[in-house]
Amino acid sequence: MNRVTTHPGEMLLEEFMVPLGLSARALARALDVPHNRISELVAGRRSMTADTAVRLERYFGMEARFWLNLQTAHDLSRTRAEGDFEHIKPREAA
């Protein structure tokens, strides 16, 4: 089985919030978003949205693309790990 890459919420928590001593409530306040958006994101129950990525870009200085790429990589790896695609035959070249 393939490994599922890190969820962007886990990255946010472990690499940004914990080292800076930021709670989900404090970050939500700074980003002007509901508290549950951040708490669900760091718990892996919510996906990174473009809106949240832009807010994080503004706050932390990390490009929004960074956060969205983490989400895309996570989604693709999870789909590959959990899906059954063996029955799909590659198209032969013409």
Residue pairs with C-beta under 8 A, 6 or more apart in sequence:
1 81
2 77
2 80
2 81
3 77
3 81
4 74
4 77
4 78
4 81
5 70
5 73
5 74
5 77
6 70
6 74
7 44
7 70
7 71
7 74
8 41
8 47
8 48
8 67
8 70
8 71
8 74
9 40
9 41
9 42
9 43
9 44
9 46
9 48
10 42
10 44
11 70
12 41
12 42
12 56
12 67
13 42
16 22
16 60
17 23
17 24
17 27
17 42
22 30
24 35
24 38
24 39
24 42
25 35
25 38
27 38
27 59
28 34
28 35
28 37
28 38
28 39
29 35
30 59
31 38
31 52
31 55
31 56
31 59
32 55
33 52
33 55
37 46
37 52
40 46
41 47
41 48
41 52
47 71
47 75
48 67
48 68
48 70
48 71
50 64
50 68
52 67
53 64
53 65
53 66
53 67
53 68
54 64
56 62
56 64
56 67
57 63
57 64
57 66
57 67
